[in-house]
Amino acid sequence: MSGLYRTIFVLLFIALLGSSCQSGPGNRYELVYSMEPVSSSGHSAPQSTDEPQRKYKIAFVPKGTEIDYFNYAAQGAQEAARNLGVEVLFRGSTIADAGLQIEAVERLIEEKVDLIAISANDPVKLVPVLEEARAAGIKVITWDADTLPEGREFFVNMVDPEVLGRHLLDTLASTMGEAGNYAIMTGSFSAANLNEWLKWINVQQREYYPDLNLVATVATDDDRDKAYEVANKLLMDYPDLNGIIGNSSVGPPAAAQAVKEAGKAGSVKVVGLSNPNLMRDYLHEGSAQVATLWSPKKLGYLTIALACNYLNEVLPVDGQAVEGVGIVRVNGDMVIMGEPLDFNAENVDQYDF
């Protein structure tokens, strides 16, 4: 068999393989690139089937355990855990705080988990403790929000950052008639993913919307109460405000509530990243116009599936099919799950998360 046909045969065979993080019936899961070792001669290397694989322990660390978005992600992570036969620990602080997150990782190092998957509150501050974890033999990946590359092996991202940032500005511009004053409510000025989206929001405005004017960018610290206070202050400080973008899940519902109470529903447009269950009533009432997100459950599921692969020495591959998620893209050391999804008054009732 020629080298070309042998390669095609191996790839087709790989696509039919099932795998799990634990041996035994009832724990099978299709992973397209869960492949057996191949020797330098091109033949499959022998593998031992006598020793059952032990059950891995994976720590799934959010920015904050009481933020709805991360609880939905945790549901997907636990579903993956059941399907793959691993143990998933949902650990972290109740609020988004880098110092508290560092403490959580330190405890996980003491527990000797097999892998830490973390949504980082700070891309720089988390690196030393994650390097400590890796030195202790614990594998580390990031999801939702990244660290510097030395802190982890790869990053599981929801969408392409440029696509998302530009898209958020487009949704606001379309509701405002491409003119007027707007503000941005971000979660934290230290979160890498939020800062990347902010960058592309600003680039899109400069390149395509000269009649839009950004008056303020303010942080909510991913706290519901602070987000509501920030939104009210924006409305008071800028009486001629025409729109608000929230780029973390607590921002848009807080902005919509403040706009509603101020009697400015419809005159101050509200768009941004949040889940449909939080935004449903506001979209129907007209105090918000568009909510954008992806499935956080799928993100949690994908993270655990890729973590399981990594524990078995298999890294993500561009075009990889993950059951229950779909085809993922890989750009360098970043996995991209899919495209953003918009919710409005017409379609929001089709979703429940």
DOKELUM-470299 format. One record per residue (C-alpha): x, y negated, z negated; chain; residue number from 1. Coordinates in steps of 0.05 Angstrom, whole numbers, padded with zeros to 5 digits. Layout:
N
<pt X="X" Y="Y" Z="Z" chaine="A" num="NUM"/>
...
This chain:
353
<pt X="00000" Y="00000" Z="00000" chaine="A" num="1"/>
<pt X="00030" Y="-00067" Z="00020" chaine="A" num="2"/>
<pt X="00044" Y="-00120" Z="-00033" chaine="A" num="3"/>
<pt X="-00013" Y="-00165" Z="-00008" chaine="A" num="4"/>
<pt X="-00066" Y="-00109" Z="-00011" chaine="A" num="5"/>
<pt X="-00039" Y="-00085" Z="-00078" chaine="A" num="6"/>
<pt X="-00048" Y="-00156" Z="-00106" chaine="A" num="7"/>
<pt X="-00119" Y="-00160" Z="-00079" chaine="A" num="8"/>
<pt X="-00135" Y="-00092" Z="-00109" chaine="A" num="9"/>
<pt X="-00108" Y="-00112" Z="-00177" chaine="A" num="10"/>
<pt X="-00147" Y="-00177" Z="-00178" chaine="A" num="11"/>
<pt X="-00212" Y="-00141" Z="-00159" chaine="A" num="12"/>
<pt X="-00199" Y="-00090" Z="-00213" chaine="A" num="13"/>
<pt X="-00186" Y="-00145" Z="-00265" chaine="A" num="14"/>
<pt X="-00254" Y="-00175" Z="-00250" chaine="A" num="15"/>
<pt X="-00287" Y="-00110" Z="-00271" chaine="A" num="16"/>
<pt X="-00250" Y="-00102" Z="-00337" chaine="A" num="17"/>
<pt X="-00285" Y="-00111" Z="-00403" chaine="A" num="18"/>
<pt X="-00248" Y="-00132" Z="-00465" chaine="A" num="19"/>
<pt X="-00259" Y="-00151" Z="-00537" chaine="A" num="20"/>
<pt X="-00218" Y="-00175" Z="-00595" chaine="A" num="21"/>
<pt X="-00233" Y="-00111" Z="-00633" chaine="A" num="22"/>
<pt X="-00236" Y="-00040" Z="-00608" chaine="A" num="23"/>
<pt X="-00298" Y="00002" Z="-00616" chaine="A" num="24"/>
<pt X="-00369" Y="00006" Z="-00586" chaine="A" num="25"/>
<pt X="-00415" Y="-00054" Z="-00588" chaine="A" num="26"/>
<pt X="-00360" Y="-00106" Z="-00583" chaine="A" num="27"/>
<pt X="-00347" Y="-00109" Z="-00509" chaine="A" num="28"/>
<pt X="-00342" Y="-00175" Z="-00472" chaine="A" num="29"/>
<pt X="-00324" Y="-00189" Z="-00400" chaine="A" num="30"/>
<pt X="-00261" Y="-00230" Z="-00392" chaine="A" num="31"/>
<pt X="-00240" Y="-00235" Z="-00319" chaine="A" num="32"/>
<pt X="-00167" Y="-00245" Z="-00335" chaine="A" num="33"/>
<pt X="-00160" Y="-00196" Z="-00392" chaine="A" num="34"/>
<pt X="-00108" Y="-00155" Z="-00353" chaine="A" num="35"/>
<pt X="-00063" Y="-00097" Z="-00369" chaine="A" num="36"/>
<pt X="00013" Y="-00107" Z="-00366" chaine="A" num="37"/>
<pt X="00044" Y="-00095" Z="-00298" chaine="A" num="38"/>
<pt X="00116" Y="-00070" Z="-00291" chaine="A" num="39"/>
<pt X="00166" Y="-00102" Z="-00244" chaine="A" num="40"/>
<pt X="00151" Y="-00046" Z="-00194" chaine="A" num="41"/>
<pt X="00080" Y="-00070" Z="-00188" chaine="A" num="42"/>
<pt X="00050" Y="-00009" Z="-00224" chaine="A" num="43"/>
<pt X="00009" Y="-00015" Z="-00287" chaine="A" num="44"/>
<pt X="00050" Y="-00005" Z="-00349" chaine="A" num="45"/>
<pt X="00027" Y="00050" Z="-00396" chaine="A" num="46"/>
<pt X="-00014" Y="00028" Z="-00456" chaine="A" num="47"/>
<pt X="-00029" Y="00063" Z="-00521" chaine="A" num="48"/>
<pt X="-00102" Y="00074" Z="-00536" chaine="A" num="49"/>
<pt X="-00091" Y="00109" Z="-00602" chaine="A" num="50"/>
<pt X="-00086" Y="00048" Z="-00648" chaine="A" num="51"/>
<pt X="-00151" Y="00008" Z="-00659" chaine="A" num="52"/>
<pt X="-00142" Y="-00067" Z="-00656" chaine="A" num="53"/>
<pt X="-00153" Y="-00101" Z="-00722" chaine="A" num="54"/>
<pt X="-00206" Y="-00155" Z="-00731" chaine="A" num="55"/>
<pt X="-00177" Y="-00224" Z="-00721" chaine="A" num="56"/>
<pt X="-00193" Y="-00283" Z="-00767" chaine="A" num="57"/>
<pt X="-00203" Y="-00350" Z="-00729" chaine="A" num="58"/>
<pt X="-00212" Y="-00417" Z="-00763" chaine="A" num="59"/>
<pt X="-00259" Y="-00464" Z="-00725" chaine="A" num="60"/>
<pt X="-00244" Y="-00534" Z="-00752" chaine="A" num="61"/>
<pt X="-00290" Y="-00593" Z="-00732" chaine="A" num="62"/>
<pt X="-00279" Y="-00667" Z="-00743" chaine="A" num="63"/>
<pt X="-00334" Y="-00664" Z="-00795" chaine="A" num="64"/>
<pt X="-00378" Y="-00606" Z="-00819" chaine="A" num="65"/>
<pt X="-00440" Y="-00648" Z="-00828" chaine="A" num="66"/>
<pt X="-00441" Y="-00678" Z="-00758" chaine="A" num="67"/>
<pt X="-00498" Y="-00646" Z="-00718" chaine="A" num="68"/>
<pt X="-00456" Y="-00640" Z="-00655" chaine="A" num="69"/>
<pt X="-00404" Y="-00597" Z="-00691" chaine="A" num="70"/>
<pt X="-00457" Y="-00554" Z="-00723" chaine="A" num="71"/>
<pt X="-00484" Y="-00538" Z="-00654" chaine="A" num="72"/>
<pt X="-00414" Y="-00520" Z="-00632" chaine="A" num="73"/>
<pt X="-00407" Y="-00476" Z="-00693" chaine="A" num="74"/>
<pt X="-00469" Y="-00437" Z="-00673" chaine="A" num="75"/>
<pt X="-00436" Y="-00421" Z="-00606" chaine="A" num="76"/>
<pt X="-00372" Y="-00402" Z="-00641" chaine="A" num="77"/>
<pt X="-00409" Y="-00353" Z="-00687" chaine="A" num="78"/>
<pt X="-00446" Y="-00323" Z="-00628" chaine="A" num="79"/>
<pt X="-00379" Y="-00310" Z="-00595" chaine="A" num="80"/>
<pt X="-00353" Y="-00280" Z="-00660" chaine="A" num="81"/>
<pt X="-00410" Y="-00230" Z="-00661" chaine="A" num="82"/>
<pt X="-00399" Y="-00212" Z="-00588" chaine="A" num="83"/>
<pt X="-00324" Y="-00206" Z="-00593" chaine="A" num="84"/>
<pt X="-00318" Y="-00174" Z="-00660" chaine="A" num="85"/>
<pt X="-00277" Y="-00228" Z="-00695" chaine="A" num="86"/>
<pt X="-00287" Y="-00267" Z="-00759" chaine="A" num="87"/>
<pt X="-00297" Y="-00342" Z="-00750" chaine="A" num="88"/>
<pt X="-00288" Y="-00390" Z="-00809" chaine="A" num="89"/>
<pt X="-00322" Y="-00458" Z="-00801" chaine="A" num="90"/>
<pt X="-00277" Y="-00501" Z="-00844" chaine="A" num="91"/>
<pt X="-00263" Y="-00575" Z="-00854" chaine="A" num="92"/>
<pt X="-00286" Y="-00637" Z="-00891" chaine="A" num="93"/>
<pt X="-00356" Y="-00665" Z="-00890" chaine="A" num="94"/>
<pt X="-00332" Y="-00730" Z="-00860" chaine="A" num="95"/>
<pt X="-00285" Y="-00746" Z="-00802" chaine="A" num="96"/>
<pt X="-00219" Y="-00760" Z="-00838" chaine="A" num="97"/>
<pt X="-00149" Y="-00740" Z="-00815" chaine="A" num="98"/>
<pt X="-00122" Y="-00734" Z="-00886" chaine="A" num="99"/>
<pt X="-00178" Y="-00687" Z="-00908" chaine="A" num="100"/>
<pt X="-00169" Y="-00647" Z="-00844" chaine="A" num="101"/>
<pt X="-00095" Y="-00638" Z="-00859" chaine="A" num="102"/>
<pt X="-00114" Y="-00611" Z="-00927" chaine="A" num="103"/>
<pt X="-00162" Y="-00562" Z="-00894" chaine="A" num="104"/>
<pt X="-00107" Y="-00537" Z="-00848" chaine="A" num="105"/>
<pt X="-00059" Y="-00528" Z="-00907" chaine="A" num="106"/>
<pt X="-00111" Y="-00484" Z="-00941" chaine="A" num="107"/>
<pt X="-00119" Y="-00443" Z="-00877" chaine="A" num="108"/>
<pt X="-00044" Y="-00432" Z="-00874" chaine="A" num="109"/>
<pt X="-00047" Y="-00405" Z="-00945" chaine="A" num="110"/>
<pt X="-00104" Y="-00358" Z="-00923" chaine="A" num="111"/>
<pt X="-00060" Y="-00333" Z="-00866" chaine="A" num="112"/>
<pt X="-00113" Y="-00337" Z="-00812" chaine="A" num="113"/>
<pt X="-00093" Y="-00312" Z="-00744" chaine="A" num="114"/>
<pt X="-00112" Y="-00374" Z="-00704" chaine="A" num="115"/>
<pt X="-00134" Y="-00446" Z="-00718" chaine="A" num="116"/>
<pt X="-00178" Y="-00480" Z="-00667" chaine="A" num="117"/>
<pt X="-00184" Y="-00553" Z="-00687" chaine="A" num="118"/>
<pt X="-00220" Y="-00616" Z="-00662" chaine="A" num="119"/>
<pt X="-00167" Y="-00666" Z="-00685" chaine="A" num="120"/>
<pt X="-00186" Y="-00730" Z="-00720" chaine="A" num="121"/>
<pt X="-00118" Y="-00759" Z="-00703" chaine="A" num="122"/>
<pt X="-00073" Y="-00736" Z="-00646" chaine="A" num="123"/>
<pt X="-00008" Y="-00753" Z="-00683" chaine="A" num="124"/>
<pt X="-00021" Y="-00744" Z="-00758" chaine="A" num="125"/>
<pt X="-00044" Y="-00672" Z="-00749" chaine="A" num="126"/>
<pt X="00018" Y="-00649" Z="-00712" chaine="A" num="127"/>
<pt X="00065" Y="-00635" Z="-00771" chaine="A" num="128"/>
<pt X="00016" Y="-00590" Z="-00808" chaine="A" num="129"/>
<pt X="-00002" Y="-00554" Z="-00743" chaine="A" num="130"/>
<pt X="00072" Y="-00544" Z="-00729" chaine="A" num="131"/>
<pt X="00077" Y="-00515" Z="-00799" chaine="A" num="132"/>
<pt X="00020" Y="-00467" Z="-00783" chaine="A" num="133"/>
<pt X="00054" Y="-00445" Z="-00719" chaine="A" num="134"/>
<pt X="00119" Y="-00434" Z="-00756" chaine="A" num="135"/>
<pt X="00081" Y="-00389" Z="-00803" chaine="A" num="136"/>
<pt X="00059" Y="-00346" Z="-00744" chaine="A" num="137"/>
<pt X="-00011" Y="-00376" Z="-00736" chaine="A" num="138"/>
<pt X="-00032" Y="-00392" Z="-00665" chaine="A" num="139"/>
<pt X="-00062" Y="-00462" Z="-00655" chaine="A" num="140"/>
<pt X="-00107" Y="-00490" Z="-00601" chaine="A" num="141"/>
<pt X="-00148" Y="-00554" Z="-00599" chaine="A" num="142"/>
<pt X="-00219" Y="-00564" Z="-00575" chaine="A" num="143"/>
<pt X="-00263" Y="-00626" Z="-00566" chaine="A" num="144"/>
<pt X="-00206" Y="-00673" Z="-00588" chaine="A" num="145"/>
<pt X="-00133" Y="-00661" Z="-00574" chaine="A" num="146"/>
<pt X="-00067" Y="-00671" Z="-00610" chaine="A" num="147"/>
<pt X="00001" Y="-00685" Z="-00580" chaine="A" num="148"/>
<pt X="00022" Y="-00623" Z="-00539" chaine="A" num="149"/>
<pt X="00072" Y="-00599" Z="-00591" chaine="A" num="150"/>
<pt X="00016" Y="-00588" Z="-00641" chaine="A" num="151"/>
<pt X="-00019" Y="-00533" Z="-00601" chaine="A" num="152"/>
<pt X="-00015" Y="-00484" Z="-00543" chaine="A" num="153"/>
<pt X="-00073" Y="-00511" Z="-00501" chaine="A" num="154"/>
<pt X="-00133" Y="-00558" Z="-00506" chaine="A" num="155"/>
<pt X="-00205" Y="-00536" Z="-00492" chaine="A" num="156"/>
<pt X="-00239" Y="-00598" Z="-00464" chaine="A" num="157"/>
<pt X="-00313" Y="-00608" Z="-00449" chaine="A" num="158"/>
<pt X="-00306" Y="-00648" Z="-00385" chaine="A" num="159"/>
<pt X="-00253" Y="-00684" Z="-00346" chaine="A" num="160"/>
<pt X="-00239" Y="-00748" Z="-00386" chaine="A" num="161"/>
<pt X="-00236" Y="-00794" Z="-00326" chaine="A" num="162"/>
<pt X="-00301" Y="-00766" Z="-00298" chaine="A" num="163"/>
<pt X="-00336" Y="-00775" Z="-00364" chaine="A" num="164"/>
<pt X="-00311" Y="-00846" Z="-00379" chaine="A" num="165"/>
<pt X="-00329" Y="-00872" Z="-00311" chaine="A" num="166"/>
<pt X="-00397" Y="-00837" Z="-00313" chaine="A" num="167"/>
<pt X="-00415" Y="-00869" Z="-00380" chaine="A" num="168"/>
<pt X="-00403" Y="-00938" Z="-00352" chaine="A" num="169"/>
<pt X="-00442" Y="-00921" Z="-00289" chaine="A" num="170"/>
<pt X="-00503" Y="-00900" Z="-00330" chaine="A" num="171"/>
<pt X="-00502" Y="-00965" Z="-00369" chaine="A" num="172"/>
<pt X="-00491" Y="-01007" Z="-00307" chaine="A" num="173"/>
<pt X="-00550" Y="-00975" Z="-00271" chaine="A" num="174"/>
<pt X="-00597" Y="-00991" Z="-00329" chaine="A" num="175"/>
<pt X="-00572" Y="-01063" Z="-00335" chaine="A" num="176"/>
<pt X="-00575" Y="-01080" Z="-00261" chaine="A" num="177"/>
<pt X="-00499" Y="-01082" Z="-00261" chaine="A" num="178"/>
<pt X="-00496" Y="-01149" Z="-00297" chaine="A" num="179"/>
<pt X="-00496" Y="-01174" Z="-00369" chaine="A" num="180"/>
<pt X="-00461" Y="-01168" Z="-00437" chaine="A" num="181"/>
<pt X="-00449" Y="-01100" Z="-00468" chaine="A" num="182"/>
<pt X="-00414" Y="-01070" Z="-00528" chaine="A" num="183"/>
<pt X="-00382" Y="-01002" Z="-00542" chaine="A" num="184"/>
<pt X="-00392" Y="-00963" Z="-00606" chaine="A" num="185"/>
<pt X="-00336" Y="-00912" Z="-00611" chaine="A" num="186"/>
<pt X="-00327" Y="-00859" Z="-00665" chaine="A" num="187"/>
<pt X="-00256" Y="-00874" Z="-00686" chaine="A" num="188"/>
<pt X="-00198" Y="-00913" Z="-00657" chaine="A" num="189"/>
<pt X="-00151" Y="-00855" Z="-00674" chaine="A" num="190"/>
<pt X="-00188" Y="-00799" Z="-00638" chaine="A" num="191"/>
<pt X="-00151" Y="-00781" Z="-00574" chaine="A" num="192"/>
<pt X="-00212" Y="-00759" Z="-00534" chaine="A" num="193"/>
<pt X="-00252" Y="-00822" Z="-00552" chaine="A" num="194"/>
<pt X="-00194" Y="-00867" Z="-00533" chaine="A" num="195"/>
<pt X="-00186" Y="-00832" Z="-00466" chaine="A" num="196"/>
<pt X="-00260" Y="-00842" Z="-00451" chaine="A" num="197"/>
<pt X="-00254" Y="-00915" Z="-00472" chaine="A" num="198"/>
<pt X="-00196" Y="-00924" Z="-00424" chaine="A" num="199"/>
<pt X="-00236" Y="-00899" Z="-00365" chaine="A" num="200"/>
<pt X="-00299" Y="-00938" Z="-00385" chaine="A" num="201"/>
<pt X="-00256" Y="-01001" Z="-00381" chaine="A" num="202"/>
<pt X="-00223" Y="-00981" Z="-00316" chaine="A" num="203"/>
<pt X="-00291" Y="-00968" Z="-00284" chaine="A" num="204"/>
<pt X="-00317" Y="-01035" Z="-00306" chaine="A" num="205"/>
<pt X="-00257" Y="-01073" Z="-00279" chaine="A" num="206"/>
<pt X="-00258" Y="-01036" Z="-00212" chaine="A" num="207"/>
<pt X="-00332" Y="-01035" Z="-00197" chaine="A" num="208"/>
<pt X="-00373" Y="-01080" Z="-00242" chaine="A" num="209"/>
<pt X="-00346" Y="-01152" Z="-00244" chaine="A" num="210"/>
<pt X="-00412" Y="-01179" Z="-00270" chaine="A" num="211"/>
<pt X="-00410" Y="-01136" Z="-00333" chaine="A" num="212"/>
<pt X="-00377" Y="-01167" Z="-00394" chaine="A" num="213"/>
<pt X="-00351" Y="-01127" Z="-00452" chaine="A" num="214"/>
<pt X="-00361" Y="-01168" Z="-00516" chaine="A" num="215"/>
<pt X="-00338" Y="-01119" Z="-00570" chaine="A" num="216"/>
<pt X="-00313" Y="-01048" Z="-00583" chaine="A" num="217"/>
<pt X="-00327" Y="-01026" Z="-00654" chaine="A" num="218"/>
<pt X="-00316" Y="-00961" Z="-00693" chaine="A" num="219"/>
<pt X="-00368" Y="-00921" Z="-00732" chaine="A" num="220"/>
<pt X="-00319" Y="-00870" Z="-00763" chaine="A" num="221"/>
<pt X="-00370" Y="-00818" Z="-00738" chaine="A" num="222"/>
<pt X="-00413" Y="-00836" Z="-00798" chaine="A" num="223"/>
<pt X="-00489" Y="-00843" Z="-00788" chaine="A" num="224"/>
<pt X="-00499" Y="-00898" Z="-00839" chaine="A" num="225"/>
<pt X="-00439" Y="-00938" Z="-00815" chaine="A" num="226"/>
<pt X="-00462" Y="-00930" Z="-00743" chaine="A" num="227"/>
<pt X="-00530" Y="-00960" Z="-00760" chaine="A" num="228"/>
<pt X="-00497" Y="-01019" Z="-00797" chaine="A" num="229"/>
<pt X="-00450" Y="-01030" Z="-00738" chaine="A" num="230"/>
<pt X="-00508" Y="-01030" Z="-00688" chaine="A" num="231"/>
<pt X="-00547" Y="-01081" Z="-00729" chaine="A" num="232"/>
<pt X="-00486" Y="-01126" Z="-00735" chaine="A" num="233"/>
<pt X="-00476" Y="-01124" Z="-00660" chaine="A" num="234"/>
<pt X="-00547" Y="-01147" Z="-00648" chaine="A" num="235"/>
<pt X="-00539" Y="-01204" Z="-00698" chaine="A" num="236"/>
<pt X="-00470" Y="-01226" Z="-00674" chaine="A" num="237"/>
<pt X="-00488" Y="-01223" Z="-00600" chaine="A" num="238"/>
<pt X="-00560" Y="-01247" Z="-00591" chaine="A" num="239"/>
<pt X="-00550" Y="-01246" Z="-00516" chaine="A" num="240"/>
<pt X="-00527" Y="-01172" Z="-00516" chaine="A" num="241"/>
<pt X="-00557" Y="-01132" Z="-00459" chaine="A" num="242"/>
<pt X="-00529" Y="-01062" Z="-00470" chaine="A" num="243"/>
<pt X="-00494" Y="-01014" Z="-00517" chaine="A" num="244"/>
<pt X="-00453" Y="-00952" Z="-00501" chaine="A" num="245"/>
<pt X="-00440" Y="-00901" Z="-00556" chaine="A" num="246"/>
<pt X="-00384" Y="-00853" Z="-00541" chaine="A" num="247"/>
<pt X="-00393" Y="-00806" Z="-00600" chaine="A" num="248"/>
<pt X="-00456" Y="-00769" Z="-00621" chaine="A" num="249"/>
<pt X="-00476" Y="-00814" Z="-00680" chaine="A" num="250"/>
<pt X="-00472" Y="-00879" Z="-00639" chaine="A" num="251"/>
<pt X="-00530" Y="-00876" Z="-00590" chaine="A" num="252"/>
<pt X="-00584" Y="-00856" Z="-00640" chaine="A" num="253"/>
<pt X="-00561" Y="-00909" Z="-00689" chaine="A" num="254"/>
<pt X="-00560" Y="-00962" Z="-00634" chaine="A" num="255"/>
<pt X="-00629" Y="-00940" Z="-00610" chaine="A" num="256"/>
<pt X="-00658" Y="-00945" Z="-00681" chaine="A" num="257"/>
<pt X="-00629" Y="-01014" Z="-00691" chaine="A" num="258"/>
<pt X="-00654" Y="-01038" Z="-00623" chaine="A" num="259"/>
<pt X="-00723" Y="-01010" Z="-00638" chaine="A" num="260"/>
<pt X="-00727" Y="-01044" Z="-00706" chaine="A" num="261"/>
<pt X="-00703" Y="-01110" Z="-00676" chaine="A" num="262"/>
<pt X="-00760" Y="-01108" Z="-00626" chaine="A" num="263"/>
<pt X="-00710" Y="-01106" Z="-00568" chaine="A" num="264"/>
<pt X="-00728" Y="-01038" Z="-00538" chaine="A" num="265"/>
<pt X="-00718" Y="-01043" Z="-00463" chaine="A" num="266"/>
<pt X="-00684" Y="-01111" Z="-00465" chaine="A" num="267"/>
<pt X="-00621" Y="-01081" Z="-00497" chaine="A" num="268"/>
<pt X="-00604" Y="-01017" Z="-00460" chaine="A" num="269"/>
<pt X="-00574" Y="-00959" Z="-00499" chaine="A" num="270"/>
<pt X="-00536" Y="-00902" Z="-00467" chaine="A" num="271"/>
<pt X="-00480" Y="-00855" Z="-00489" chaine="A" num="272"/>
<pt X="-00458" Y="-00788" Z="-00515" chaine="A" num="273"/>
<pt X="-00508" Y="-00752" Z="-00559" chaine="A" num="274"/>
<pt X="-00549" Y="-00688" Z="-00560" chaine="A" num="275"/>
<pt X="-00621" Y="-00687" Z="-00536" chaine="A" num="276"/>
<pt X="-00652" Y="-00668" Z="-00603" chaine="A" num="277"/>
<pt X="-00624" Y="-00732" Z="-00634" chaine="A" num="278"/>
<pt X="-00645" Y="-00775" Z="-00575" chaine="A" num="279"/>
<pt X="-00712" Y="-00746" Z="-00554" chaine="A" num="280"/>
<pt X="-00758" Y="-00794" Z="-00590" chaine="A" num="281"/>
<pt X="-00716" Y="-00855" Z="-00572" chaine="A" num="282"/>
<pt X="-00715" Y="-00836" Z="-00498" chaine="A" num="283"/>
<pt X="-00791" Y="-00826" Z="-00497" chaine="A" num="284"/>
<pt X="-00802" Y="-00893" Z="-00534" chaine="A" num="285"/>
<pt X="-00755" Y="-00931" Z="-00488" chaine="A" num="286"/>
<pt X="-00707" Y="-00954" Z="-00543" chaine="A" num="287"/>
<pt X="-00654" Y="-00913" Z="-00507" chaine="A" num="288"/>
<pt X="-00647" Y="-00900" Z="-00433" chaine="A" num="289"/>
<pt X="-00596" Y="-00844" Z="-00421" chaine="A" num="290"/>
<pt X="-00561" Y="-00794" Z="-00466" chaine="A" num="291"/>
<pt X="-00502" Y="-00755" Z="-00437" chaine="A" num="292"/>
<pt X="-00470" Y="-00692" Z="-00463" chaine="A" num="293"/>
<pt X="-00455" Y="-00619" Z="-00447" chaine="A" num="294"/>
<pt X="-00474" Y="-00558" Z="-00486" chaine="A" num="295"/>
<pt X="-00436" Y="-00560" Z="-00552" chaine="A" num="296"/>
<pt X="-00457" Y="-00487" Z="-00563" chaine="A" num="297"/>
<pt X="-00422" Y="-00467" Z="-00499" chaine="A" num="298"/>
<pt X="-00361" Y="-00507" Z="-00520" chaine="A" num="299"/>
<pt X="-00358" Y="-00469" Z="-00586" chaine="A" num="300"/>
<pt X="-00368" Y="-00403" Z="-00550" chaine="A" num="301"/>
<pt X="-00315" Y="-00419" Z="-00499" chaine="A" num="302"/>
<pt X="-00265" Y="-00439" Z="-00552" chaine="A" num="303"/>
<pt X="-00272" Y="-00373" Z="-00590" chaine="A" num="304"/>
<pt X="-00270" Y="-00332" Z="-00525" chaine="A" num="305"/>
<pt X="-00205" Y="-00366" Z="-00503" chaine="A" num="306"/>
<pt X="-00177" Y="-00360" Z="-00574" chaine="A" num="307"/>
<pt X="-00191" Y="-00286" Z="-00572" chaine="A" num="308"/>
<pt X="-00156" Y="-00280" Z="-00506" chaine="A" num="309"/>
<pt X="-00096" Y="-00319" Z="-00532" chaine="A" num="310"/>
<pt X="-00091" Y="-00273" Z="-00593" chaine="A" num="311"/>
<pt X="-00085" Y="-00217" Z="-00542" chaine="A" num="312"/>
<pt X="-00029" Y="-00255" Z="-00505" chaine="A" num="313"/>
<pt X="-00074" Y="-00278" Z="-00447" chaine="A" num="314"/>
<pt X="-00074" Y="-00353" Z="-00431" chaine="A" num="315"/>
<pt X="-00129" Y="-00389" Z="-00393" chaine="A" num="316"/>
<pt X="-00126" Y="-00388" Z="-00317" chaine="A" num="317"/>
<pt X="-00157" Y="-00437" Z="-00268" chaine="A" num="318"/>
<pt X="-00221" Y="-00408" Z="-00239" chaine="A" num="319"/>
<pt X="-00230" Y="-00360" Z="-00297" chaine="A" num="320"/>
<pt X="-00302" Y="-00335" Z="-00308" chaine="A" num="321"/>
<pt X="-00324" Y="-00332" Z="-00380" chaine="A" num="322"/>
<pt X="-00390" Y="-00296" Z="-00392" chaine="A" num="323"/>
<pt X="-00442" Y="-00342" Z="-00421" chaine="A" num="324"/>
<pt X="-00403" Y="-00404" Z="-00401" chaine="A" num="325"/>
<pt X="-00385" Y="-00400" Z="-00327" chaine="A" num="326"/>
<pt X="-00324" Y="-00417" Z="-00286" chaine="A" num="327"/>
<pt X="-00273" Y="-00461" Z="-00322" chaine="A" num="328"/>
<pt X="-00218" Y="-00503" Z="-00293" chaine="A" num="329"/>
<pt X="-00147" Y="-00509" Z="-00319" chaine="A" num="330"/>
<pt X="-00106" Y="-00571" Z="-00309" chaine="A" num="331"/>
<pt X="-00037" Y="-00560" Z="-00339" chaine="A" num="332"/>
<pt X="-00049" Y="-00542" Z="-00412" chaine="A" num="333"/>
<pt X="-00121" Y="-00569" Z="-00412" chaine="A" num="334"/>
<pt X="-00182" Y="-00524" Z="-00401" chaine="A" num="335"/>
<pt X="-00242" Y="-00562" Z="-00372" chaine="A" num="336"/>
<pt X="-00310" Y="-00530" Z="-00386" chaine="A" num="337"/>
<pt X="-00354" Y="-00567" Z="-00337" chaine="A" num="338"/>
<pt X="-00390" Y="-00631" Z="-00317" chaine="A" num="339"/>
<pt X="-00429" Y="-00681" Z="-00359" chaine="A" num="340"/>
<pt X="-00505" Y="-00673" Z="-00363" chaine="A" num="341"/>
<pt X="-00553" Y="-00732" Z="-00369" chaine="A" num="342"/>
<pt X="-00618" Y="-00732" Z="-00410" chaine="A" num="343"/>
<pt X="-00673" Y="-00782" Z="-00400" chaine="A" num="344"/>
<pt X="-00747" Y="-00789" Z="-00416" chaine="A" num="345"/>
<pt X="-00766" Y="-00744" Z="-00358" chaine="A" num="346"/>
<pt X="-00721" Y="-00684" Z="-00372" chaine="A" num="347"/>
<pt X="-00701" Y="-00686" Z="-00446" chaine="A" num="348"/>
<pt X="-00757" Y="-00639" Z="-00467" chaine="A" num="349"/>
<pt X="-00725" Y="-00584" Z="-00426" chaine="A" num="350"/>
<pt X="-00667" Y="-00580" Z="-00476" chaine="A" num="351"/>
<pt X="-00662" Y="-00558" Z="-00548" chaine="A" num="352"/>
<pt X="-00595" Y="-00571" Z="-00581" chaine="A" num="353"/>
